[in-house]
Amino acid sequence: MASPPALALVKRAIEHRKRRAIIARDGVYTYQDLLDASGQMAAALLGGQKDLREKRIAYLVPPSFSHVAAQWGIWRAGGVAVPLAEFLPLPQIEYMIEDSDPAIVVAASSYKEKIKPLVERVGRRFLAAERALGTRPTTLPRISPERRALIIYTSGTTGKPKGVVTTHAHIEAQVTSLVSAWEWTEKDHILEVLPLNHVHGIINVLSCALYSGATCEILPGFDAAEVWGRFRRGGLTIFMAVPTIYAKLIAAWKSAPPKMRSKMSAALAQMRLMVSGSAALPKDAFYAWKAISGQALLERYGMTEIGMALSNPLRGERTAGYVGTALPRVKVRLLDENGKPAMPGTPGEIHVRGPGVFSEYWRKPKATRGAFRDGWFRTGDLAVFENGRTGSSDAAL
């Protein structure tokens, strides 16, 4: 039996244990199924130890229930999750493994030929995800929210990718801010098509859904025809994507016969929230999607280092070209090139502070110190504040 959990996501899963948590190609799973599977993964990772004590665990598992079980299992064993992605070039995966220095690399059997020789070459332990999920449960450690939880690699503008370190407390702060602002409930059902090695997929979609007791339906990747088909089947309430995905969905709608277009548009009437992020949304895409769906896409701004900082309102006017105002518990300021508060209508660098801001770049103390000014994280992105709202920055996420 596991000891009483300290992790907010696990606590919430226990509250919703009978509800449906994950729908994926590998099946339909409840929160209890997720608790059981992640407990098995945690036991396999522990291997008789009492606590991983922040050992890094890299994992390469396709978007699926098993992926979520692996992520949660790492956290429940006391490890730091380092997500990898199949679309990354092998040299980049090798760099991430060497830089994060994981004790174990977990991979699905479908990636064994690709990843195991690399893992053995760099002297790490390889663990097959399928085998781990059959492990007999054991007593799990109690995890403090202040512990490191996640390392996500971000390239920034120069140099090699840096590992952005967030704690469980940071993740909880990022999630609860969005759950409050976007009014997530257990009745929500979101379709997940984004990579699960980025904040957009991990936090905004997956973790917000599971914290809320909602259902997260995971597709193995994005395909415009498949997504439109899923929209038409109904039952979804939320969808989040990047501008390139919306562009492809718009193109697919335009190429469809007129009768099919009507059905496609009607299918979106049930949705309560559709979000665009990870890049600035072109204004023509905003207006095209509104004409097709009746939905004004909600744009927001964030980064790997901070989670989400700014958002258009859930209830209220959303304007193309703006990323909104500060989210709950987040403070944002714009400073000009002289380090003074930027005047309305004048570009300024976005600075952010709050409980969701990351703690460090992994093993890069100089880069960490340089990223902050007086306790504020310097994003390097420019924005303009006017009419009470923040205009899209040059690298809005």
C-alpha positions as CSV (number, residue, x, y, z in Angstrom):
1,M,0.0,0.0,0.0
2,A,1.2,3.5,-0.8
3,S,1.6,6.1,1.9
4,P,-0.8,9.1,1.9
5,P,0.1,11.2,-1.1
6,A,1.4,14.7,-1.0
7,L,1.1,15.4,-4.7
8,A,-1.9,17.4,-5.7
9,L,-2.5,15.5,-8.9
10,V,-2.6,12.2,-7.0
11,K,-4.8,13.6,-4.3
12,R,-7.3,14.7,-7.0
13,A,-7.1,11.4,-8.8
14,I,-8.1,9.6,-5.6
15,E,-11.1,11.9,-5.3
16,H,-12.2,11.1,-8.8
17,R,-11.1,7.4,-8.9
18,K,-14.2,6.1,-10.5
19,R,-14.4,8.8,-13.2
20,R,-13.0,8.3,-16.7
21,A,-9.5,9.9,-17.0
22,I,-7.9,8.9,-20.2
23,I,-9.2,7.7,-23.6
24,A,-6.5,6.6,-26.0
25,R,-5.7,4.1,-28.7
26,D,-4.8,1.6,-26.0
27,G,-8.1,1.8,-24.2
28,V,-10.4,3.7,-21.9
29,Y,-9.1,4.2,-18.3
30,T,-10.4,5.6,-15.0
31,Y,-8.5,7.6,-12.5
32,Q,-8.2,4.4,-10.4
33,D,-6.6,2.7,-13.4
34,L,-4.1,5.5,-13.6
35,L,-3.3,5.3,-9.9
36,D,-2.7,1.5,-10.2
37,A,-0.6,1.7,-13.4
38,S,1.5,4.7,-12.1
39,G,2.0,2.8,-8.8
40,Q,3.3,-0.2,-10.8
41,M,5.7,2.1,-12.8
42,A,6.9,3.7,-9.5
43,A,7.6,0.3,-8.0
44,A,9.6,-0.8,-11.1
45,L,11.7,2.4,-11.0
46,L,12.3,2.1,-7.3
47,G,13.6,-1.5,-7.6
48,G,13.6,-2.0,-3.9
49,Q,14.7,1.5,-3.0
50,K,12.5,3.6,-0.7
51,D,12.8,6.8,-2.7
52,L,14.5,8.0,-5.9
53,R,15.4,11.3,-4.2
54,E,15.2,13.4,-7.3
55,K,17.1,11.0,-9.6
56,R,16.3,11.9,-13.2
57,I,14.3,9.5,-15.2
58,A,14.1,10.1,-19.0
59,Y,11.2,8.5,-20.8
60,L,10.3,7.9,-24.5
61,V,6.7,6.6,-24.7
62,P,4.2,7.6,-27.4
63,P,1.2,9.7,-26.5
64,S,-1.0,7.1,-24.7
65,F,-2.2,6.0,-21.3
66,S,1.2,4.4,-20.8
67,H,2.8,7.7,-21.3
68,V,0.8,9.3,-18.5
69,A,1.4,6.3,-16.3
70,A,5.1,6.6,-16.9
71,Q,5.1,10.3,-16.0
72,W,3.1,9.9,-12.9
73,G,5.1,6.8,-11.9
74,I,8.3,8.8,-12.0
75,W,6.8,11.5,-9.8
76,R,5.3,9.0,-7.3
77,A,8.7,7.3,-6.9
78,G,10.4,10.6,-6.1
79,G,12.1,11.0,-9.4
80,V,12.4,14.0,-11.8
81,A,10.7,13.3,-15.2
82,V,12.6,14.1,-18.3
83,P,10.3,13.7,-21.3
84,L,11.7,12.8,-24.7
85,A,10.0,12.8,-28.1
86,E,10.1,10.5,-31.0
87,F,10.4,13.3,-33.5
88,L,13.6,14.6,-32.0
89,P,16.8,13.8,-33.9
90,L,18.9,11.1,-32.2
91,P,21.8,13.5,-31.4
92,Q,19.4,15.8,-29.6
93,I,18.0,12.9,-27.6
94,E,21.6,11.8,-26.7
95,Y,22.4,15.4,-25.6
96,M,19.3,15.5,-23.3
97,I,20.2,12.1,-21.8
98,E,23.8,13.1,-21.2
99,D,22.9,16.5,-19.8
100,S,20.1,15.4,-17.5
101,D,22.2,12.4,-16.3
102,P,19.2,10.0,-15.7
103,A,19.5,6.9,-13.6
104,I,17.1,5.1,-15.9
105,V,15.7,5.6,-19.4
106,V,12.2,4.2,-19.8
107,A,11.0,3.5,-23.4
108,A,8.1,1.8,-25.1
109,S,9.0,-1.4,-26.9
110,S,8.4,0.3,-30.3
111,Y,11.4,2.6,-29.6
112,K,13.7,-0.1,-28.2
113,E,15.8,-0.5,-31.4
114,K,16.2,3.3,-31.6
115,I,16.9,4.1,-28.0
116,K,18.4,1.1,-26.2
117,P,21.9,1.1,-28.0
118,L,22.2,4.8,-27.2
119,V,21.2,4.2,-23.6
120,E,23.8,1.4,-23.2
121,R,26.5,3.5,-25.0
122,V,26.1,6.3,-22.4
123,G,26.0,3.9,-19.5
124,R,22.4,4.2,-18.3
125,R,19.9,1.6,-17.3
126,F,17.2,0.8,-19.9
127,L,13.7,-0.1,-18.7
128,A,10.9,-1.3,-21.0
129,A,7.7,0.6,-20.2
130,E,5.5,-2.5,-20.8
131,R,7.5,-4.6,-18.4
132,A,7.5,-1.9,-15.7
133,L,3.7,-1.6,-15.9
134,G,3.4,-5.2,-14.7
135,T,5.4,-4.7,-11.5
136,R,4.0,-5.6,-8.2
137,P,3.1,-2.4,-6.2
138,T,5.1,-1.4,-3.2
139,T,5.0,1.3,-0.5
140,L,5.7,4.7,-2.2
141,P,7.5,7.7,-0.6
142,R,5.8,10.8,0.4
143,I,6.8,13.6,-2.0
144,S,7.2,17.2,-0.8
145,P,5.8,19.8,-3.2
146,E,9.2,21.6,-3.1
147,R,11.0,18.7,-4.8
148,R,12.1,19.0,-8.4
149,A,9.6,17.3,-10.6
150,L,10.2,18.0,-14.3
151,I,13.0,19.0,-16.7
152,I,11.8,20.2,-20.1
153,Y,14.5,21.2,-22.6
154,T,14.1,24.5,-24.4
155,S,16.5,25.8,-27.1
156,G,15.9,29.5,-26.6
157,T,17.7,31.6,-29.2
158,T,21.3,30.6,-28.8
159,G,23.4,27.7,-27.7
160,K,22.5,24.2,-26.8
161,P,19.1,23.4,-25.2
162,K,18.8,24.3,-21.5
163,G,16.9,22.0,-19.1
164,V,14.2,24.1,-17.4
165,V,13.6,22.7,-13.9
166,T,10.2,23.0,-12.2
167,T,9.1,21.6,-8.8
168,H,5.8,20.0,-7.9
169,A,4.8,23.3,-6.3
170,H,5.5,25.1,-9.6
171,I,3.4,22.7,-11.5
172,E,0.5,22.9,-9.1
173,A,0.7,26.7,-9.3
174,Q,0.7,26.7,-13.1
175,V,-2.2,24.3,-13.2
176,T,-4.4,25.9,-10.6
177,S,-4.0,29.3,-12.2
178,L,-5.3,27.9,-15.5
179,V,-8.1,25.8,-13.9
180,S,-9.3,28.9,-12.1
181,A,-9.1,31.3,-15.1
182,W,-10.5,28.9,-17.7
183,E,-13.1,27.3,-15.3
184,W,-12.1,23.7,-15.7
185,T,-14.5,21.2,-14.1
186,E,-14.9,17.4,-14.0
187,K,-17.5,17.7,-16.8
188,D,-14.8,18.8,-19.3
189,H,-13.5,16.5,-22.1
190,I,-10.5,17.7,-24.0
191,L,-8.9,16.3,-27.1
192,E,-5.1,16.2,-26.9
193,V,-3.1,16.4,-30.1
194,L,0.0,18.2,-28.9
195,P,3.5,16.9,-28.1
196,L,3.8,15.7,-24.5
197,N,7.3,16.9,-24.0
198,H,6.3,20.6,-24.0
199,V,4.5,22.8,-21.4
200,H,1.5,23.2,-23.8
201,G,0.7,19.5,-23.8
202,I,1.9,18.5,-20.3
203,I,0.5,21.4,-18.3
204,N,-2.2,23.2,-20.2
205,V,-3.9,20.1,-21.5
206,L,-3.0,16.9,-19.7
207,S,-2.4,18.2,-16.1
208,C,-5.2,20.7,-16.1
209,A,-7.6,18.0,-17.2
210,L,-6.4,15.4,-14.6
211,Y,-6.4,17.9,-11.8
212,S,-10.0,18.8,-12.6
213,G,-11.3,15.2,-12.7
214,A,-12.0,15.8,-16.5
215,T,-11.4,13.4,-19.4
216,C,-8.4,13.7,-21.6
217,E,-8.7,12.0,-25.0
218,I,-5.2,11.5,-26.5
219,L,-4.5,11.1,-30.2
220,P,-1.1,9.7,-31.2
221,G,-0.5,12.9,-33.3
222,F,-2.3,15.5,-35.3
223,D,-4.2,14.7,-38.5
224,A,-6.7,17.2,-39.8
225,A,-9.2,14.7,-41.1
226,E,-9.0,12.6,-37.9
227,V,-9.5,15.7,-35.7
228,W,-12.5,16.9,-37.8
229,G,-14.0,13.4,-37.6
230,R,-13.6,13.5,-33.8
231,F,-15.2,17.0,-33.6
232,R,-18.2,15.6,-35.6
233,R,-18.7,12.7,-33.2
234,G,-19.3,15.2,-30.4
235,G,-18.8,15.1,-26.6
236,L,-15.8,17.4,-26.5
237,T,-15.8,20.7,-24.5
238,I,-12.2,22.0,-24.9
239,F,-9.6,22.0,-27.6
240,M,-6.1,23.5,-27.6
241,A,-3.7,23.8,-30.4
242,V,-1.0,25.8,-32.1
243,P,-1.6,28.3,-35.0
244,T,-0.2,25.8,-37.6
245,I,-2.8,23.2,-36.5
246,Y,-5.6,25.7,-36.8
247,A,-4.3,26.7,-40.3
248,K,-4.5,23.0,-41.4
249,L,-8.0,22.6,-39.9
250,I,-9.1,25.8,-41.8
251,A,-7.7,24.4,-45.0
252,A,-9.4,21.1,-44.5
253,W,-12.8,22.8,-43.9
254,K,-12.3,24.9,-47.1
255,S,-11.6,21.8,-49.2
256,A,-14.7,20.0,-47.9
257,P,-18.0,19.9,-49.9
258,P,-20.5,22.5,-48.8
259,K,-22.8,20.1,-47.0
260,M,-19.9,18.6,-45.1
261,R,-18.7,22.1,-44.1
262,S,-22.1,22.8,-42.5
263,K,-21.7,19.6,-40.4
264,M,-18.2,20.4,-39.5
265,S,-19.1,23.9,-38.3
266,A,-22.2,22.7,-36.4
267,A,-20.0,20.2,-34.5
268,L,-18.1,23.0,-32.9
269,A,-21.1,24.6,-31.4
270,Q,-20.9,22.4,-28.3
271,M,-17.3,23.5,-27.4
272,R,-17.0,25.9,-24.6
273,L,-13.4,26.8,-25.1
274,M,-10.9,26.7,-27.9
275,V,-7.3,28.0,-27.2
276,S,-4.4,28.9,-29.5
277,G,-0.8,29.3,-28.3
278,S,2.9,28.4,-28.7
279,A,3.2,31.1,-31.4
280,A,1.4,34.3,-32.3
281,L,-1.9,33.7,-34.0
282,P,-2.2,35.5,-37.4
283,K,-5.2,37.8,-37.4
284,D,-6.6,36.3,-40.6
285,A,-6.6,32.8,-38.9
286,F,-8.4,34.3,-35.8
287,Y,-11.2,35.7,-38.1
288,A,-11.3,32.7,-40.4
289,W,-11.8,30.3,-37.4
290,K,-14.5,32.5,-35.9
291,A,-16.4,32.5,-39.2
292,I,-16.1,28.7,-39.5
293,S,-16.8,27.8,-35.9
294,G,-18.4,30.7,-34.2
295,Q,-15.6,30.4,-31.7
296,A,-13.3,33.4,-30.8
297,L,-10.0,31.6,-30.2
298,L,-8.6,32.4,-26.7
299,E,-4.9,33.5,-27.1
300,R,-2.5,33.3,-24.2
301,Y,1.2,33.8,-23.5
302,G,3.6,31.7,-21.6
303,M,7.0,30.0,-21.8
304,T,8.6,26.7,-20.6
305,E,10.1,28.7,-17.7
306,I,6.9,30.2,-16.4
307,G,4.0,28.2,-17.6
308,M,1.3,30.6,-18.7
309,A,1.4,34.3,-17.6
310,L,-1.2,36.1,-19.8
311,S,-4.6,35.2,-21.1
312,N,-7.5,36.6,-22.9
313,P,-10.7,36.3,-20.8
314,L,-12.8,33.2,-20.8
315,R,-15.8,35.5,-20.3
316,G,-15.5,38.7,-22.2
317,E,-14.2,40.1,-25.5
318,R,-11.2,38.5,-27.1
319,T,-9.3,40.6,-29.6
320,A,-7.0,39.3,-32.4
321,G,-3.4,40.3,-31.8
322,Y,-3.7,40.5,-28.0
323,V,-2.6,37.9,-25.4
324,G,-4.7,39.4,-22.6
325,T,-3.9,40.2,-19.0
326,A,-2.1,38.5,-16.1
327,L,-3.5,35.2,-14.9
328,P,-4.4,34.5,-11.3
329,R,-1.3,34.7,-8.9
330,V,0.9,35.9,-11.8
331,K,2.6,39.4,-11.9
332,V,3.7,40.8,-15.2
333,R,5.6,44.0,-16.1
334,L,7.0,45.5,-19.3
335,L,10.4,47.3,-19.0
336,D,11.9,49.5,-21.8
337,E,15.5,49.3,-22.9
338,N,16.5,51.5,-20.0
339,G,15.0,49.2,-17.4
340,K,12.1,51.6,-16.8
341,P,8.4,50.7,-17.0
342,A,7.3,50.9,-20.6
343,M,4.7,53.5,-21.4
344,P,1.4,52.3,-22.9
345,G,1.8,51.8,-26.7
346,T,5.6,51.5,-26.3
347,P,7.3,48.0,-26.6
348,G,8.8,46.6,-23.5
349,E,10.4,43.3,-22.4
350,I,8.0,41.0,-20.6
351,H,9.1,40.3,-17.0
352,V,7.2,37.7,-14.9
353,R,7.1,36.6,-11.3
354,G,4.9,34.3,-9.4
355,P,4.7,30.8,-7.8
356,G,4.8,29.0,-11.1
357,V,8.1,30.5,-12.3
358,F,10.8,27.8,-12.7
359,S,13.7,27.4,-10.2
360,E,16.8,26.9,-12.3
361,Y,18.3,25.9,-15.6
362,W,19.7,22.4,-14.9
363,R,23.3,22.6,-13.9
364,K,23.6,26.1,-15.4
365,P,23.8,28.5,-12.5
366,K,25.3,31.4,-14.5
367,A,22.4,31.2,-17.1
368,T,19.9,31.0,-14.2
369,R,21.3,34.1,-12.5
370,G,21.3,36.0,-15.8
371,A,17.6,35.1,-16.5
372,F,16.4,37.1,-13.5
373,R,16.3,40.7,-12.4
374,D,15.3,41.6,-8.9
375,G,13.4,38.3,-8.6
376,W,11.6,38.8,-12.0
377,F,12.2,36.4,-14.8
378,R,13.3,38.2,-18.0
379,T,11.5,36.5,-20.9
380,G,13.4,38.2,-23.7
381,D,10.0,38.7,-25.5
382,L,8.6,42.1,-26.4
383,A,5.0,43.2,-26.1
384,V,3.0,46.4,-26.0
385,F,0.4,47.3,-23.4
386,E,-2.6,49.3,-24.6
387,N,-6.3,49.6,-24.0
388,G,-5.8,47.5,-20.8
389,R,-4.4,44.5,-22.7
390,T,-1.1,43.1,-23.7
391,G,-0.4,43.0,-27.5
392,S,1.1,39.8,-28.9
393,S,4.9,39.6,-28.3
394,D,7.5,38.6,-30.9
395,A,7.6,35.1,-29.5
396,A,4.3,34.5,-27.8
397,L,3.8,31.0,-26.4
